[in-house]
Amino acid sequence: MALRSFGPTRGAGVRIEEQEGDKTITPAALGWCGYAGIFERGPVGKLVVCPTKSDFLKKMGSYVSDSLVPDAALDYYNLANGAGGLLLVRVTDGNETQASYTLYARNPNGLTPMGTLKAANGGRWGGKAKIFAAELDSDSDLSETTLQVGSDNASDFKTDEWKGGYVELSAVPNKRYQIVGNSDDGLIEVAADQTMLTDFGESVDLLYYLVLENEGQALAVKVDDGEENPDSEFSLEIFLNGASVKKWGNLSTDPDDARYWVNVINDDGDNDWVVAEDLWTGAHTPAVRPANYYGKIASVTETVLTSTIHNFVISSPNGGNPTMALGTTTDEMVPQTITITMTSATTGDAVSDKFGDLGEVTLGEEFGPDIKWAPPFTITAGGTALSSDDVLTIEFFPLETGKLVGGLLYPDKVNAKRKFYRIVSNTHKTITVASGIDLTADAESSDEFMVSAPIEMKGGRDGNSEIVDANYEQAWDTESSPFNDVAGMNLGLIKFATPGIASTAVQKAGVAYASAKNHQYRSEIPSNVTTEIGALSYVNDTLGRSDYQKVNFPSYGDVPHPDPASAREGKLKTISLTGMIHGREARIAADYDGYHKAQAGVEATLPRLLRLPTGDRKLNEELLNPAGINVIKKSRGNFILWGDRTTHLDPTWKFAHQREQMSYYEHVLLENFDWIIFTINDAISDKQAETALIQFFMPEWSKRALRGASFQEACVIKVDDELNTNAVRANGDKIASISLRLADTTERFIIRVGKMGVFESVG
């Protein structure tokens, strides 16, 4: 039948009629699985497709203490060995926040924000560092192991956001108390062996500090000149945990430029690390470009540059002109803006944007904030007095002590813009380069310098501590699940799970989703269930039965600890075995090019598994197998998968490989026949459909996925006028009937042996 024609229709000449080709069905992928749970990073509540282990590590991170899903995912990839892939949905409690880094313009006279970089998604992975200082309401809010933050701040806390940090009491110098957790109303809990109240004694100093450090786990941002246009563009390089992961070499601050930095970063399909936000509203000049640090030199020696680390701004309508000088500053002090609102000509109230009220300032006297992280300073009256409501602003921008090592120092960015030196150390206001260099030959006081060095993001918070069943169940909502986005990907059967989550509600939701979508859900029996009767009861009385549910017992086991230090000590980790099982099943499906081979047997090994909660006891398969509970057992030194059953309701689907094989076929057919919709409904299109079906199922018979001495015996396909009557066609329907003899599995090998009878002969 001609599909299209070219050339004359009524005139003389050559005419080409392009003939319609046979329609084909594309086989779907094999071995894909879908997991919902807590991950180190990744977009929340969205489908993330990770065909490979490297994709997973890049997009979702690695092991985390709050979840067994990463263990399952990495086990899957290791045993799948290139087969299949994972579909992932990250679950949080909604309290996660993104780590961030503010980019400042190259202004030598102060901090002028020009943009922000944030971690691509919330979590500590981008940088958890933060600090907090306040006073207790009273000493009764302190015990040996707890501290209740003041009532003014209690509502700002999220559960366990300070876990892993430490408490310092102003009254107890040089001592830190490790934080093991905190509540959402600001109750800080420290290690059980601590003695905060005893150490505090009779002190009246109620000031305390909370500190959380990155500990080398963070995103970092390095800013430098543009590679192609160093005088007008800039470059950004992103580091994760110290390793470079992404670089944009040529960025512009101008929104009308094709290299506009926000668009380049946010539209980069290979960027899983950061998102950009522009804060600049003025003209776009080279000075708008960001830098890690850009300032003025206070003094310089051969190897040491001392930076000006403050800026003083006076807002006085009547012309008050005081001066300001910093006192002795320390490496502990942090960047902040201190605003002094005058209450008279000689006094004012100081407020830090980081720490709130600092106290009253008197002109001519050094003001030393109680908070050790804020700088001391002296404001001296000038020739014209200040008035009440005048505002004085101190921008304090010290360097991050020790964080610039290995970075580049441009000692005179204006006059020697290409000349730089490697930084070997730094304090909060000094930068030291290697000996043998004479910085005085390149720069002098008041010159503008620039530093390019990876600076870590801060403020990231996980959202893992208040997760409830409802957070997981969103992943299994049949109407709104992110997993619904797999439609059209031609992934065939997908095996879903929520590894490490034994919640009945969550697992029931997962099974319901798999049943509604014609996939499979792997339920887990809790690790404290160690008997056959307990396993049977859990499946029959708690989980419930389904043709679309598969269960292994035990569902948990011990493996070498993934943390190298713990592994060296011989420690084991109890994990969900779902990832291992799915990985081995994916590999078998790939090896046999289908689900027709039971994914079990002596070759279905779980090599990393060392110990089961049931011990060395041989499980009673006479009880478990008929109930659809597949066992993991030891054979010839290996733990192996032993069982090919679903927790069936319909005995037709008691064998898992047949349910998987049929679901696979149905998904393939569902996604491959859009071409026939709106074709002419007649015998010709019947034949086209029949031909496509035969071409798909013939190879299935050839590889023994369908059983029969001939293809016609294994597969009966019918698309004809008997099914498609005039009434059927008039209703807009076309019916195809397919009967398949699915491959069976050898679950028992029965050997019949007996003594030869009197009249029997070997011959």
C-alpha positions in Angstrom: 0.0 0.0 0.0 1.4 3.4 -1.0 2.2 5.6 2.0 3.4 8.8 0.1 3.8 9.6 -3.6 6.1 12.0 -5.4 6.0 13.1 -9.1 3.2 13.8 -11.6 -0.3 12.7 -10.9 -1.9 13.4 -14.2 1.0 14.6 -16.4 3.8 12.6 -18.1 7.0 11.7 -16.1 8.3 9.5 -13.4 6.2 8.9 -10.3 7.6 7.5 -7.0 5.2 5.7 -4.6 6.8 5.0 -1.2 5.4 1.7 0.2 4.4 1.3 3.8 6.8 -1.0 5.6 6.0 -3.7 8.2 5.4 -2.4 11.8 7.7 -3.8 14.4 7.5 -4.2 18.2 10.6 -3.1 20.1 11.4 -5.4 23.0 11.6 -3.5 26.4 14.5 -3.2 28.7 15.1 -6.0 31.3 16.0 -5.8 35.0 14.9 -2.4 35.9 13.9 -1.7 39.5 12.4 1.3 41.4 13.2 2.4 44.9 11.8 5.1 47.1 13.6 6.3 50.3 16.1 8.5 51.9 19.2 9.4 49.9 22.2 11.7 50.5 21.1 14.0 47.8 18.9 14.3 44.7 15.7 16.1 43.8 12.8 15.4 46.2 9.7 13.7 45.0 10.8 13.4 41.4 11.8 10.5 39.3 15.5 10.1 38.9 16.7 7.7 36.2 20.1 6.1 37.0 21.1 3.4 34.4 24.6 3.0 35.9 26.4 3.1 39.3 28.2 6.2 38.3 24.9 7.9 37.5 23.7 7.0 41.0 26.8 8.3 42.8 26.6 11.5 40.8 22.9 12.2 41.3 22.0 10.5 44.6 25.2 10.3 46.5 26.5 7.3 48.6 25.9 5.6 51.9 24.0 7.5 54.6 23.4 6.7 58.3 19.6 7.4 58.0 18.8 4.9 55.3 19.5 1.4 53.8 18.3 2.4 50.4 21.8 3.5 49.2 23.2 0.1 50.4 20.5 -1.6 48.3 21.2 0.5 45.3 24.9 -0.1 45.3 24.4 -3.8 45.9 22.0 -3.8 42.9 24.6 -2.3 40.6 27.4 -4.5 41.8 25.4 -7.7 41.1 23.5 -6.5 38.1 26.9 -5.9 36.5 25.5 -3.7 33.7 22.0 -5.1 33.4 19.0 -3.0 34.0 19.1 0.2 36.0 17.4 2.0 38.9 14.5 4.4 39.0 14.7 6.4 42.2 12.5 8.8 44.3 14.0 10.7 47.2 11.8 11.0 50.3 12.2 13.7 52.9 10.1 15.2 55.7 10.1 18.6 53.9 12.5 20.3 56.3 15.6 20.0 54.1 17.4 23.2 53.0 20.0 23.8 50.4 23.6 24.8 51.3 24.5 28.1 49.7 27.3 30.4 48.9 27.0 34.2 48.2 28.9 35.6 45.4 30.2 39.2 46.0 31.2 41.7 43.3 34.8 42.8 43.0 34.3 45.8 45.2 37.4 46.6 47.3 35.4 48.8 49.7 33.0 46.2 51.1 30.7 43.3 50.4 28.3 43.8 47.5 26.2 40.6 46.7 25.9 40.0 43.0 24.5 36.4 43.1 24.0 33.2 45.0 24.9 29.6 44.3 22.9 26.9 46.1 23.3 23.2 46.2 21.0 21.7 43.5 18.9 20.2 46.3 18.6 20.2 50.0 20.7 18.3 52.4 23.9 18.3 54.4 25.8 17.0 51.4 26.2 20.5 50.0 27.7 21.8 53.3 26.1 21.6 56.8 28.3 24.2 58.5 26.6 26.8 60.7 26.9 28.5 64.0 24.5 29.9 66.6 24.9 31.9 69.8 22.4 33.0 72.4 21.8 33.1 76.1 19.8 30.6 78.2 16.6 32.0 79.7 18.0 30.7 83.0 20.4 28.2 84.4 17.5 25.8 85.0 17.5 25.2 81.2 20.8 23.4 81.6 21.3 19.8 82.8 24.2 17.4 82.6 23.2 16.2 79.1 20.6 18.7 77.8 20.4 22.4 77.0 17.1 24.1 76.2 17.6 27.1 73.9 16.0 30.4 74.8 12.3 30.9 74.2 13.0 33.5 71.6 14.8 31.0 69.4 13.1 27.6 70.2 10.6 27.8 67.3 13.4 28.1 64.7 14.8 24.6 65.3 14.2 21.5 63.2 14.7 18.0 64.6 18.4 16.8 64.7 19.6 19.7 62.6 22.5 20.1 65.0 23.3 16.4 65.4 27.0 15.9 65.0 27.9 19.4 66.1 29.0 20.6 69.5 28.0 22.9 72.4 30.3 25.4 74.0 29.4 27.2 77.2 30.9 30.6 77.7 31.3 29.8 81.4 33.3 26.7 80.6 36.2 27.7 78.3 38.1 25.2 76.2 35.5 22.4 76.5 33.1 21.1 73.8 30.1 18.8 74.3 29.2 16.6 71.3 25.6 16.9 70.2 23.7 13.6 69.6 20.4 15.2 68.6 17.9 18.0 69.2 14.2 18.3 69.2 12.1 20.7 67.1 11.5 22.9 70.1 15.2 23.5 70.7 16.2 20.9 73.3 19.8 20.1 72.6 21.0 16.6 73.8 24.7 15.9 74.3 26.5 12.6 74.9 25.3 10.6 77.9 28.7 10.8 79.7 28.9 14.6 79.6 28.6 16.9 82.7 27.5 20.3 81.4 25.7 21.4 84.6 28.5 20.3 86.9 31.0 22.1 84.7 28.8 25.3 84.7 28.8 25.4 88.5 27.6 28.6 90.0 28.4 30.8 87.0 26.0 33.6 86.0 27.3 33.6 82.4 24.3 32.2 80.4 25.9 32.5 76.9 26.3 29.4 74.8 27.4 28.5 71.3 26.3 25.8 68.9 28.7 24.8 66.1 28.3 22.4 63.2 31.2 22.0 60.8 31.4 20.6 57.3 34.2 18.2 58.1 35.3 18.1 54.5 31.9 17.0 53.2 30.6 19.9 51.1 30.4 21.7 47.8 32.9 24.4 47.3 33.1 27.2 44.8 36.2 28.6 43.1 35.9 31.8 41.1 38.5 33.2 38.7 38.8 35.2 35.5 37.1 34.0 32.3 39.3 31.7 30.2 38.6 33.4 26.9 37.9 36.9 28.0 39.7 37.3 31.4 39.0 41.1 31.5 35.2 40.9 31.2 34.1 37.4 32.1 34.6 34.9 34.9 34.9 31.2 35.5 33.2 29.0 38.2 34.6 25.7 39.3 32.6 23.4 41.6 34.2 20.9 44.0 32.5 18.1 45.9 34.3 16.9 49.0 37.5 18.3 47.6 37.3 16.9 44.1 36.5 19.0 41.0 33.2 18.0 39.5 32.2 20.8 37.2 33.6 23.9 35.6 32.2 26.8 33.5 35.1 28.6 32.0 33.4 31.6 30.4 30.5 33.3 32.1 29.0 36.8 31.8 27.0 38.8 34.3 24.9 40.4 31.5 21.4 38.8 31.1 21.5 39.7 27.4 24.7 37.8 26.8 24.6 34.2 25.4 27.0 33.3 28.2 24.8 34.8 31.0 25.9 32.9 34.0 22.5 32.0 35.5 21.2 30.6 32.2 24.4 28.7 31.4 24.5 27.1 34.9 20.8 26.4 35.4 20.2 25.1 31.8 23.2 22.8 31.8 21.8 19.2 31.6 25.1 17.8 33.0 24.9 20.0 36.1 23.6 18.0 39.2 25.5 20.2 41.6 24.3 23.9 41.9 21.6 26.3 40.9 22.3 30.0 40.3 20.4 33.2 41.3 21.2 36.7 40.1 21.0 39.4 42.7 22.4 42.3 40.7 20.2 45.1 39.4 22.7 47.7 38.3 24.8 48.2 35.2 27.0 45.3 34.1 30.7 46.2 34.2 33.7 44.1 34.8 33.6 45.0 38.5 30.3 43.2 38.8 32.1 39.9 38.3 32.4 37.8 41.5 35.5 36.7 43.3 36.1 34.4 46.3 37.8 37.4 48.0 38.4 40.8 46.7 39.8 43.6 48.9 42.4 46.2 49.7 45.8 45.6 51.1 46.4 47.0 54.6 50.1 46.1 54.5 52.5 43.8 52.7 55.8 42.1 53.3 57.8 39.8 51.1 55.6 36.8 51.8 52.6 38.1 53.8 49.7 40.2 52.7 47.5 41.7 55.4 44.0 42.5 54.3 41.7 45.3 55.2 38.8 43.3 56.8 36.2 46.0 57.5 34.3 48.8 56.0 32.7 51.7 57.9 29.6 53.5 56.6 28.0 56.5 58.2 24.3 57.5 57.6 23.9 60.8 59.3 21.6 63.5 57.8 23.2 66.2 59.9 26.8 65.3 58.9 28.1 63.5 62.0 31.5 62.2 61.1 32.9 59.7 63.6 35.8 57.3 63.0 36.0 53.6 63.7 38.9 51.3 64.5 38.7 47.5 65.1 40.2 46.1 68.3 42.1 42.9 68.5 40.4 40.4 66.2 40.8 36.6 66.2 40.5 33.7 63.8 37.2 32.7 65.5 35.4 35.8 64.3 33.1 35.5 61.4 31.8 37.8 58.6 28.8 39.9 59.7 27.3 43.3 59.5 27.0 45.3 62.7 24.5 48.2 62.7 24.7 50.8 65.5 21.6 52.9 65.8 22.4 56.0 67.8 20.2 56.7 70.8 22.0 59.9 71.6 25.0 61.9 70.4 27.4 59.5 72.2 25.6 56.1 72.7 23.9 53.6 70.4 22.6 50.1 70.2 24.6 47.5 68.3 22.9 44.7 66.4 24.6 41.9 64.4 22.9 40.4 61.4 24.2 37.1 62.6 23.8 37.2 66.3 21.2 39.9 67.0 21.5 42.4 69.9 25.1 42.9 71.0 24.6 45.7 73.6 25.1 49.4 74.0 28.0 51.2 72.4 29.6 54.4 73.9 31.7 56.6 71.7 35.3 56.8 72.8 35.2 53.5 74.6 36.1 50.1 73.1 33.1 47.9 72.7 33.7 44.3 73.2 30.7 42.0 72.4 30.1 39.2 74.7 29.9 36.9 71.7 33.4 35.7 70.8 32.5 35.5 67.1 31.9 39.3 66.9 34.8 41.8 66.7 35.6 44.5 69.2 35.7 48.1 68.0 36.0 51.7 69.1 34.0 54.6 67.6 35.4 58.0 68.2 33.4 61.2 67.7 34.4 63.5 64.9 34.2 67.3 64.5 30.5 67.1 63.9 28.4 65.3 66.5 26.1 62.5 65.8 22.4 62.7 66.5 19.8 60.3 67.8 18.7 57.8 65.0 21.9 58.2 63.0 23.0 54.8 61.8 26.6 53.5 61.7 27.4 50.3 59.8 30.4 48.1 60.2 30.9 45.5 57.5 33.3 42.9 58.9 34.6 40.5 56.3 37.5 38.4 57.6 39.1 35.6 55.6 38.2 32.0 56.5 41.2 30.8 58.4 43.1 28.0 56.7 40.6 27.8 53.9 42.6 29.5 51.2 45.6 27.1 51.3 46.4 25.9 47.7 44.4 28.8 46.2 45.8 31.7 44.1 46.7 35.2 45.3 46.6 38.0 42.8 48.5 40.7 44.9 47.7 43.6 42.5 44.6 42.8 40.5 44.4 46.2 38.9 48.0 46.7 37.6 49.3 43.2 37.3 46.0 41.3 36.7 47.7 38.1 35.4 50.3 37.7 38.1 49.5 35.3 40.9 51.1 33.2 43.6 50.2 29.9 45.4 48.9 30.4 49.0 50.5 28.3 51.7 48.6 29.5 54.7 46.2 32.2 55.9 44.7 33.6 59.1 41.5 35.7 59.3 43.4 38.7 57.9 46.8 37.5 56.5 47.7 35.5 53.4 51.1 33.9 53.2 52.8 32.7 50.0 55.9 30.5 49.6 59.3 31.8 50.7 61.5 33.2 48.0 58.7 35.5 46.7 58.8 39.3 47.2 55.2 40.6 47.3 56.4 44.1 47.9 57.7 44.2 44.3 54.2 43.5 43.0 51.9 45.3 45.5 51.7 47.9 48.2 49.2 49.2 50.7 45.8 50.1 49.3 46.3 48.0 46.2 43.4 45.7 45.3 44.1 42.0 45.6 42.0 39.0 44.7 41.9 35.4 45.9 40.8 32.4 43.9 40.3 29.3 46.1 37.5 26.7 46.6 35.3 28.1 49.4 32.8 25.7 51.0 29.0 26.2 51.0 27.2 26.3 54.3 23.8 25.9 55.9 22.6 22.7 54.2 20.1 20.7 56.3 18.7 17.2 55.8 15.0 16.4 56.0 15.2 12.9 57.4 14.4 13.0 61.1 10.6 13.5 61.0 9.7 11.2 58.1 6.4 9.3 58.6 4.7 6.7 56.5 2.8 9.3 54.6 6.0 10.6 53.1 6.8 7.2 51.7 3.3 6.5 50.6 3.4 9.5 48.2 5.8 7.5 46.1 3.2 4.7 45.8 0.1 6.9 45.1 -1.3 5.4 41.9 -2.5 8.8 40.6 0.5 11.1 41.5 3.5 8.9 42.0 6.7 10.1 40.3 7.1 6.5 39.1 4.2 7.2 36.8 6.6 9.1 34.6 8.1 5.8 33.3 5.3 5.7 30.8 6.7 5.7 27.4 10.2 4.7 28.4 9.7 1.0 27.3 11.2 -0.4 30.4 8.9 -3.4 30.6 8.5 -4.9 34.0 9.8 -2.8 36.9 10.4 -4.4 40.3 9.7 -1.8 43.0 10.7 -1.7 46.7 11.2 0.5 49.7 14.4 -1.1 51.0 14.8 -1.1 54.8 11.3 0.1 55.5 9.2 -2.6 57.1 6.2 -0.4 57.7 3.0 -2.3 57.0 1.3 0.8 55.5 4.2 1.6 53.2 4.6 -2.0 51.9 0.8 -2.4 51.4 0.9 0.9 49.4 3.8 -0.4 47.3 2.0 -3.7 46.6 -1.2 -1.8 45.6 0.8 0.4 43.3 2.5 -2.6 41.6 -0.8 -4.3 41.2 -2.4 -1.3 39.7 0.4 -0.7 37.3 1.1 -4.4 36.4 4.6 -4.4 38.0 6.0 -6.2 41.0 6.8 -5.1 44.6 9.4 -6.7 46.8 8.1 -6.7 50.4 10.4 -7.3 53.3 10.0 -9.4 56.5 11.4 -7.5 59.5 14.8 -8.7 60.6 13.5 -9.6 64.1 11.3 -12.3 62.5 13.5 -15.4 62.5 11.1 -18.4 62.4 9.1 -19.9 59.6 5.8 -19.5 61.6 6.7 -15.9 62.2 7.4 -15.4 58.5 4.1 -17.1 57.4 2.1 -15.0 59.9 3.7 -11.8 58.7 2.9 -12.5 55.1 -0.6 -13.9 55.6 -1.8 -11.7 58.5 0.2 -8.5 58.1 1.3 -7.9 54.5 -1.5 -9.7 52.8 -1.2 -11.8 49.6 -0.9 -10.6 46.0 0.1 -11.9 42.6 2.3 -8.8 42.2 4.2 -9.3 45.5 7.4 -11.2 46.0 9.0 -12.0 49.3 12.3 -13.5 50.4 13.1 -14.8 53.9 15.2 -13.7 55.5 14.9 -10.2 54.0 17.9 -8.9 56.0 21.5 -10.0 56.5 24.9 -9.0 57.6 27.6 -7.8 55.2 31.1 -6.2 55.6 30.7 -2.7 56.9 31.0 -0.2 53.9 32.9 2.3 56.1 36.6 1.3 55.6 37.5 2.1 59.2 34.6 0.0 60.6 35.5 -2.8 58.1 39.1 -2.9 59.3 37.8 -3.5 62.8 35.8 -6.4 61.5 32.4 -4.8 62.0 29.4 -6.0 60.0 26.3 -4.1 58.9 22.8 -5.4 58.8 21.1 -4.4 55.6 18.1 -5.1 53.4 18.9 -7.8 51.0 16.5 -6.4 48.4 19.2 -4.7 46.4 21.4 -7.8 46.2 18.4 -9.9 45.2 17.2 -7.5 42.5 20.7 -7.2 41.2 21.2 -10.9 40.8 17.7 -11.2 39.2 18.5 -8.4 36.8 21.7 -10.2 35.7 19.9 -13.5 35.2 17.2 -11.8 33.2 19.8 -10.2 31.0 21.7 -13.4 30.5 18.6 -15.3 29.4 17.2 -12.3 27.5 13.9 -12.4 29.4 12.1 -13.3 32.6 11.2 -16.9 31.4 14.1 -18.4 33.4 13.4 -18.5 37.2 15.8 -16.1 38.8 17.0 -18.6 41.4 19.2 -21.6 41.8 22.7 -22.5 42.6 24.0 -19.8 40.2 21.9 -17.1 41.9 24.5 -16.3 44.5 24.7 -13.3 47.0 28.5 -13.1 47.4 28.7 -10.2 49.8 26.3 -11.7 52.3 28.1 -13.2 55.4 25.4 -14.0 57.9 21.6 -14.3 58.2 19.5 -13.5 61.3 18.2 -17.1 61.2 21.8 -18.4 61.7 22.9 -21.7 60.2 19.5 -23.3 60.8 18.0 -25.0 57.7 14.7 -23.4 56.9 11.6 -25.5 56.4 10.8 -25.0 52.8 7.8 -27.4 53.0 6.1 -24.6 54.9 7.5 -21.6 53.2 7.5 -22.5 49.5 3.8 -23.3 49.0 3.0 -20.1 50.8 5.0 -18.1 48.3 7.9 -17.3 50.6 11.2 -17.7 48.8 14.2 -18.6 51.0 17.8 -17.6 51.1 20.0 -20.5 52.0 23.5 -21.6 52.0 24.7 -24.1 49.4 28.4 -25.1 48.8 29.6 -22.1 50.7 27.4 -19.6 49.0 24.2 -17.9 50.0 21.8 -18.4 47.1 18.2 -17.4 46.1 16.0 -20.5 46.4 12.4 -20.0 45.2 10.3 -18.8 42.3 7.0 -18.0 43.9 4.7 -15.0 44.3 2.5 -14.5 47.4 -0.3 -15.4 44.9 -4.0 -15.1 45.3 -4.6 -16.7 41.9 -2.9 -20.1 41.6 -2.4 -19.3 37.9 0.3 -16.9 38.9 2.0 -18.8 41.7 5.3 -18.9 39.8 7.0 -15.6 39.9 8.8 -15.9 36.5 5.5 -16.4 34.7 3.9 -13.4 36.3 7.0 -11.3 35.5 7.1 -12.7 31.9 3.5 -11.9 31.3 3.7 -8.4 32.9 6.8 -7.8 30.7 4.9 -8.8 27.5 1.9 -6.7 28.5 4.0 -3.6 29.0 5.8 -4.1 25.7 2.5 -4.4 23.8 1.0 -1.4 25.7 3.9 0.8 24.6 4.3 -0.4 21.0 1.0 -0.2 19.3 0.2 3.6 19.2 0.9 3.3 15.5 -2.3 1.4 14.9 -4.5 4.0 16.6 -6.5 6.0 14.0 -5.5 3.7 11.2 -8.3 2.4 9.0 -10.0 -0.4 10.8 -10.3 -3.2 8.3 -8.7 -6.5 7.3 -5.5 -4.9 6.0 -4.7 -3.3 9.4 -5.7 -6.6 11.1 -3.0 -8.3 9.1 -0.5 -5.5 10.0 -1.2 -6.0 13.7 -1.0 -9.8 13.3 2.4 -9.6 11.5 3.9 -7.3 14.1 2.8 -9.7 16.9 4.2 -12.7 15.1 7.5 -11.0 14.6 7.7 -10.1 18.3 6.7 -13.5 19.7 8.7 -15.7 17.2 12.1 -14.9 18.9 10.4 -15.5 22.3 9.6 -19.0 21.2 13.1 -19.5 19.7 14.8 -18.6 23.0 12.4 -21.0 24.9 10.4 -18.3 26.6 7.3 -19.9 25.1 7.0 -23.7 25.2 5.9 -25.8 22.2 7.1 -28.1 19.6 6.2 -25.5 17.0 5.5 -21.8 17.2 1.9 -22.4 16.5 1.7 -24.7 19.5 3.4 -22.2 21.7 1.6 -19.0 20.6 -1.8 -18.5 19.0 -2.4 -15.1 17.5 -5.7 -14.1 16.0 -6.7 -10.8 14.5 -9.5 -11.4 12.0 -13.1 -10.7 11.0 -14.4 -13.3 13.5 -13.1 -11.2 16.4 -13.6 -7.9 14.6 -17.1 -7.9 13.5 -18.8 -5.0 11.8 -20.3 -4.0 15.2 -16.8 -4.1 16.9 -15.2 -2.0 14.1 -18.1 0.4 14.2 -17.5 1.0 17.9 -13.9 2.0 17.1 -12.4 -1.2 18.5 -9.9 -3.7 17.1 -9.4 -6.9 18.9 -6.3 -9.2 18.9 -6.4 -12.5 20.8 -3.0 -13.9 22.0 -2.7 -17.2 23.8 0.8 -18.0 25.1 2.2 -21.2 26.6 4.7 -19.6 29.0 7.8 -21.4 29.9 7.6 -23.6 33.0 10.3 -24.1 35.6 11.7 -27.2 37.2 10.8 -26.8 40.8 11.3 -30.4 41.7 13.3 -33.1 39.9 11.6 -36.4 40.6 13.8 -39.5 40.1 11.9 -42.7 40.2 14.0 -45.7 41.0 13.2 -49.3 42.0 14.2 -52.9 41.9 13.8 -54.7 38.6 10.9 -57.1 38.4 11.2 -60.9 37.6 10.0 -60.5 34.0 11.9 -57.3 33.2 15.1 -57.4 31.2 17.8 -54.8 30.7 17.7 -55.7 27.0 
